[in-house]
Amino acid sequence: MALTGGPGVILISGPSGRAIAKYPVRQEAAFYRSWAPLVRQHGLGVPEVYAQGENSTRAWILMEALDATLTPPYRDRLPDMAAYLAQLHAMQRDRVRSTADPLSVRPVALSLQDIDDAAALWTEEVREYLVHLLHLSWPALPTEMRLVSGDPNPTNWGVRASGQLVLFDWSEVAWSHPAYDLAVLCGGLPEVALVEEVVDVYLESADAPSPQSRAQWVAWVITARLVAFVWFAAWWSRGQLTEAARPGLTMLQDGLIDWIDTVRSATTAFLP
């Protein structure tokens, strides 16, 4: 038997095949214990669980090792990822009656504390302008909660031998607005054109929770991306992230203000 992998995730290979041993966070453990079967009922690919439990200090899970992961160019699979998310988002919090473990509710909005903590990471000469931008009105996302992955970035998708797409990282799963997932799917500091492309393929999916206009969805996704950026910077400021997050933080410090200036015009028609 061979063991490989990084902290918290071990790939086990042996005569009978392969499996993943993982120490999931509380939310992900709850998802695999209670919610994964419901997601599978929607025809969506979720890793199979062979065993799951807790020891004296943390939860553990033994799960399917996928045949392959998505590789670039990721845009080739964008329609498939968007269709998967649209089906996932068909699950509404107020319509799912279950004795399953509760999941967090994540409103896509900023607090004054989030803004203050995030802005502290910028130099004083630009901090005041950044705070000004963050205090501007931004489109309010509806409070209707859907099941979201929380982190459907292209590196978190696998493919079974059958060709089925599988989303395998559920550590950020929550009840939130679908724009949160679409914002993650856009990646980086997305141009408005890329946000429009993601929104278009999403709304073309049969299960997409429309009927709001394409432009409204674009404004929501941009707002959700901004909120996620601020949360990320605030978490770093509070000491909640590891050193592995530093490249993402550097990207924000170098480009967030210019990005806000560039995409702001796509949201102004939907300001409160």
C-alpha positions in Angstrom: 0.0 0.0 0.0 1.3 3.5 -0.9 0.3 6.8 0.8 0.8 10.2 -0.8 -0.8 13.6 -0.4 -0.6 16.9 1.4 -1.8 18.0 4.9 -5.2 16.7 5.7 -5.6 14.7 2.5 -4.0 11.3 1.8 -4.2 9.2 -1.3 -4.2 5.5 -0.5 -3.2 3.1 -3.3 -3.3 -0.7 -2.9 -4.2 -4.0 -4.6 -7.9 -3.2 -4.4 -7.6 0.3 -5.9 -7.4 3.8 -4.6 -9.2 5.9 -2.0 -8.8 9.3 -0.4 -8.5 9.7 3.4 -9.3 13.2 4.4 -9.8 15.3 7.6 -12.7 17.5 6.5 -13.8 20.7 8.2 -17.1 20.6 10.1 -19.2 21.8 7.2 -17.8 19.3 4.8 -18.2 16.4 7.2 -21.9 17.4 7.6 -22.3 17.7 3.9 -21.0 14.2 3.2 -22.9 12.7 6.1 -26.3 14.2 5.3 -26.5 16.3 2.1 -24.4 14.4 -0.5 -27.1 11.7 -1.0 -29.6 14.5 -1.7 -27.3 16.1 -4.2 -26.7 12.7 -5.9 -30.5 12.4 -6.3 -30.3 15.4 -8.6 -28.0 13.4 -10.8 -24.9 15.4 -9.8 -21.5 13.9 -9.3 -20.2 13.8 -5.7 -17.4 11.6 -4.5 -18.7 8.3 -3.0 -18.1 7.8 0.7 -16.8 4.5 1.9 -16.6 5.3 5.6 -16.9 8.4 7.8 -16.5 9.1 11.5 -14.8 11.0 14.3 -11.9 10.3 16.6 -11.1 12.2 19.8 -9.9 15.3 18.0 -11.4 15.6 14.5 -13.7 14.2 11.8 -12.3 11.8 9.1 -13.7 10.5 5.9 -12.6 7.7 3.4 -13.9 8.5 0.0 -13.6 7.9 -3.7 -10.4 8.8 -5.6 -11.5 10.2 -8.9 -10.1 8.9 -12.2 -8.9 12.4 -13.3 -9.2 16.1 -12.6 -10.1 18.9 -15.0 -7.1 20.3 -16.9 -6.8 23.5 -18.9 -8.3 24.9 -20.9 -11.1 25.1 -18.3 -13.3 27.2 -20.5 -14.1 24.2 -22.6 -16.0 22.7 -19.6 -17.6 25.9 -18.5 -21.1 24.9 -19.9 -20.9 21.6 -18.0 -19.8 23.3 -14.7 -22.5 26.0 -15.0 -25.2 23.3 -15.7 -24.0 21.4 -12.6 -24.3 24.5 -10.4 -27.7 25.4 -11.8 -29.0 21.9 -10.8 -27.3 22.3 -7.4 -28.9 25.7 -6.9 -32.3 24.2 -7.5 -32.2 23.1 -3.9 -33.8 25.9 -1.9 -33.4 26.2 1.8 -37.0 26.9 2.6 -38.2 23.9 0.5 -35.8 21.2 1.7 -37.4 19.4 4.6 -34.7 17.2 6.1 -33.3 16.0 9.4 -29.9 16.4 7.9 -27.1 18.2 9.7 -27.6 22.0 9.5 -25.4 24.0 7.1 -24.2 27.6 7.5 -26.2 30.4 6.0 -23.9 32.9 4.2 -25.5 36.2 3.2 -23.4 37.9 0.5 -22.9 41.2 2.2 -20.2 43.3 3.9 -20.0 44.5 7.4 -18.1 47.6 8.6 -15.7 45.3 10.4 -15.0 43.4 7.2 -14.2 46.6 5.4 -12.0 47.9 8.2 -10.1 44.6 8.6 -9.6 44.2 4.9 -8.5 47.7 4.2 -5.8 47.5 6.9 -3.7 45.4 4.5 -3.3 48.2 2.0 -0.8 51.1 2.3 -2.1 54.2 3.9 -1.8 56.2 0.6 -4.4 54.0 -1.1 -6.4 52.7 1.9 -8.7 55.8 2.1 -9.7 55.4 -1.6 -10.3 51.7 -1.2 -12.6 52.3 1.8 -14.4 54.9 -0.2 -15.1 52.4 -2.9 -16.2 49.7 -0.5 -18.6 52.1 1.2 -20.4 52.9 -2.1 -23.7 51.3 -2.7 -23.5 48.0 -4.4 -26.4 45.8 -5.7 -28.1 44.0 -2.9 -28.4 40.2 -3.4 -31.7 38.7 -2.6 -31.9 36.8 0.6 -33.5 33.6 -1.0 -31.0 30.9 0.0 -29.9 28.1 -2.4 -27.4 25.3 -1.8 -24.0 26.5 -3.0 -20.7 24.7 -3.2 -18.8 27.8 -2.1 -15.7 26.9 -4.0 -16.4 25.5 -7.5 -13.2 26.8 -9.0 -12.0 24.6 -11.9 -9.3 22.8 -9.9 -12.0 21.3 -7.6 -13.6 19.3 -10.3 -12.9 15.7 -11.2 -14.0 13.3 -14.0 -15.0 9.7 -13.6 -14.2 7.1 -16.2 -17.8 7.4 -17.4 -17.2 11.0 -18.2 -19.4 12.3 -15.3 -18.2 15.6 -13.9 -17.7 15.5 -10.1 -17.3 18.4 -7.7 -15.0 17.1 -4.9 -14.3 20.0 -2.5 -17.2 20.9 -0.2 -15.4 22.6 2.6 -17.2 25.9 1.9 -20.7 24.5 1.3 -23.5 26.7 2.6 -26.9 28.2 2.0 -26.3 31.4 0.0 -27.1 33.2 -3.2 -26.1 31.4 -6.5 -24.1 34.4 -7.6 -21.5 33.4 -4.9 -20.7 30.2 -6.8 -20.7 32.0 -10.2 -18.2 34.6 -8.8 -15.8 31.8 -7.8 -16.2 30.2 -11.2 -15.1 33.4 -12.9 -11.8 33.3 -11.0 -9.1 36.0 -10.5 -10.1 39.6 -11.1 -12.6 38.9 -13.9 -13.3 41.3 -16.7 -17.0 42.1 -17.3 -16.9 40.1 -20.5 -15.9 37.0 -18.6 -18.6 37.5 -16.0 -21.1 37.9 -18.9 -19.9 34.7 -20.4 -20.3 32.8 -17.2 -23.8 34.3 -16.6 -24.9 33.4 -20.1 -23.9 29.7 -19.9 -25.5 29.5 -16.5 -28.8 31.1 -17.5 -28.9 28.8 -20.5 -29.1 25.8 -18.2 -32.6 24.4 -17.8 -32.4 24.6 -14.0 -31.1 28.1 -13.7 -33.0 30.2 -11.1 -34.0 33.0 -13.4 -36.2 35.2 -14.4 -34.0 38.2 -13.6 -32.3 39.8 -16.5 -28.8 38.9 -17.6 -27.6 42.4 -16.7 -29.0 41.9 -13.1 -27.1 38.6 -12.8 -23.9 40.2 -14.0 -24.3 42.9 -11.4 -24.9 40.3 -8.7 -21.9 38.2 -9.7 -19.6 41.2 -9.7 -20.9 42.2 -6.2 -20.4 38.7 -4.9 -16.9 38.6 -6.3 -16.1 41.9 -4.5 -17.6 40.7 -1.2 -15.5 37.5 -1.5 -12.4 39.5 -2.0 -13.0 41.6 1.0 -13.8 38.6 3.2 -10.6 37.0 2.0 -8.5 40.0 2.9 -10.3 40.4 6.3 -9.7 36.7 7.1 -6.0 37.2 6.5 -6.0 40.3 8.7 -7.6 38.3 11.5 -5.1 35.5 11.2 -7.6 33.0 9.8 -5.6 31.9 6.7 -2.4 30.1 6.2 0.7 31.3 4.2 -0.7 29.4 1.2 -3.2 32.3 0.8 -0.4 34.9 0.2 -0.4 34.8 -3.6 -4.1 35.6 -3.7 -3.6 38.4 -1.3 -0.8 39.9 -3.4 -3.1 39.7 -6.4 -5.7 41.8 -4.5 -3.2 44.3 -3.2 -1.9 44.9 -6.7 -5.1 44.9 -8.6 -8.3 45.2 -6.6 -8.8 49.0 -6.8 -8.3 49.1 -10.6 -10.6 46.1 -10.9 -13.4 47.9 -8.9 -13.0 51.0 -11.1 -13.3 48.9 -14.2 -16.4 46.8 -13.3 -18.3 49.4 -11.3 -20.2 50.7 -14.3 -21.8 47.2 -14.9 -23.5 47.5 -11.5 -24.8 51.0 -11.3 -28.1 50.4 -13.0 -29.1 48.1 -10.0 -28.0 50.2 -7.1 -30.5 50.6 -4.2 
